[in-house]
Amino acid sequence: MTSILIKNGLIINENQQFHADIFIQGHYIEEIAMQGIDRKADHIIDAAGKWVLPGIIDDQVHFREPGLIHKAEIYTEAKAAVAGGTTSFMEMPNTIPQAVTQEELEKKYTRASQCSLANYSFFMGGTNDNLDEVLKTNPVQVCGIKLFMGSSTGNMLVDNQDTLRSIFSQTPLLIATHCEDETTIRKNTALFKDKYGEDIPFDAHPLIRNDEACYLSSKMATDLAKEYQARLHILHISTEREIELFTNEIPLTEKKITAEVCVHHLTFNSSDYSSKQSLIKCNPAIKSAKDQAALWQALNQDKFDIIATDHAPHTWQEKMNKYAQSPSGLPLVQHSLQLMIDHAKDGKITPEKLVEKMCHAPATLFRIEKRGYLRAGYFADLVIVDPEKEEVVSKENIHYKCGWSPLER
C-alpha cells in the first residue's frame, strides 16, 4: 500500500484550526499529530502555508450521463469536481432515460464504477406513477429519493397529491425536493410572454420563478414531512421568505427537515443578470440582493445545513438562445470550494463553518461512513489548498465538458 506523509499543514476540521502532520496508509488516514510525525513514507508533501480540509461532498449535481453526453459525462464532471476539491458527489435522476426504475438506477452505478474519479451516489427519481419502483430503493446504497415539485430540466414534475402523500408516508429514505409551485410559474410566464413575446429579458427570470412559487412549494413539502414524520431535504433555497420553514434549535442529527443553499445563490444576485444574462439562468432563479443577504445570515445561523452547487452544465450554443429556449443551469462543481474560500476571506463565513457545511454536514445528513471528517481510521479524502493563490477561470483551465463557466471574466 502506498503511504503519504503530509507535513506542516493548517488543518481545518471539526470547528478547529491547528497545524499538524497526517500519515496516510493506502486509502485511510492512519495518524494525525500536532507534534509532528517522523515516519518513512512513499510520498512526502510539505503543506506549509496551505489549508488541509476534508474532501468536499456535493449533494446535488447533474452529470448528464446517460443520454445527454453532449453536455457532460460522469468522467469529465467528476474530473472537474476532483480538480476543485470535491471528492464525493450525489447525482440527480433527470437523465435520458431517467433514473426512475431500479434497472436504470443500477446502470448509473455501474457506469460510475467504470469511470468516476470521485466517490459517488445517485438519487432515485420519483414520478407521478412509479411508487412501486421508489419503494424498492436500497437505503444503504442510494442517497435518497429526488422529487421535482416544480418542473425543471428533464420534465420530471411530481404534482399528484396522492403520489406525494404515498411517498412521504411510506419511504424511509431521505426525500430531496426541488420546490417551485408550477401553477405560479405558468401564470407568471404567460404574463411576461404577453408583454414581451419571444424577447423576454433574462432579468425577468426571478420574477417568473418568484419567491411566492418557491415558498408555496417548500411549505407544502414541509407540511407533508411534518404530517408523516418523513426525512425531508429541500434543495437550493433561494428566498428570504422560505427561511422561516427551517430551524436551528436542534442538532443536525435530530433534524427531520433540512435545507441546502447553493454557491450561486450566495455569489450572484438579480443585479448580475445585466452582465451575465443566460449564464446565470437557473432554477430556482437567482433572486434579489435582499434575498442573497438573508441566505448568508440563515447559513451562518445554521438554518441551512449544507452548501452545494446544483452543477448543471449545458452547451454554450444552448445557453445562447433567447430566454424561453435557453435551458436553466450552470456549471460550478470545479470552483465551489474556491468561491467559498473567497467568501471566507471577505468575512462572509468562517473557514470552520465552510468545512462544516461542505464536508461534515453532508456526511452526517446522508449517513456516509468514514468520510467528511479528518479522523484516524477514516478514508483519506482530503484537500490541500493554498488560500492565497489566485486563479483566473478561463477556458484553458476548465475541465467541464461544456467548456465554459459563469465565473469567466
Secondary structure, 3 states (H helix, E strand, C coil): CCEEEEEEEEEEECCEEEEEEEEEECCEEEEEECCCCCCCCCEEEECCCCEEEECEEEEEECCCCCCCCCCCCHHHHHHHHHHCCEEEEEECCCCCCCCCCHHHHHHHHHHHHHHCCCEEEECEECCCCCHHHHHCCCCCCCCCEEEEECCCCCCCECCCHHHHHHHHHHCCCCEEEEECCHHHHHHHHHHHHHHHCCCCCHHHHHHHCCHHHHHHHHHHHHHHHHHHCCCEEECCCCCCHHHHHCCCCCCHHHCCEEEEEEHHHHHCCHHHHHHHHHHHCCCCCCCCHHHHHHHHHHHHCCCCCEEECCECCCCHHHHCCCHHHCCCCCCCCCCHHHHHHHHHHCCCCCHHHHHHHHHHHHHHHCCCCCCCCCCCCCECCEEEECCCCCCCCCCCCCCCCCCCCCCCC
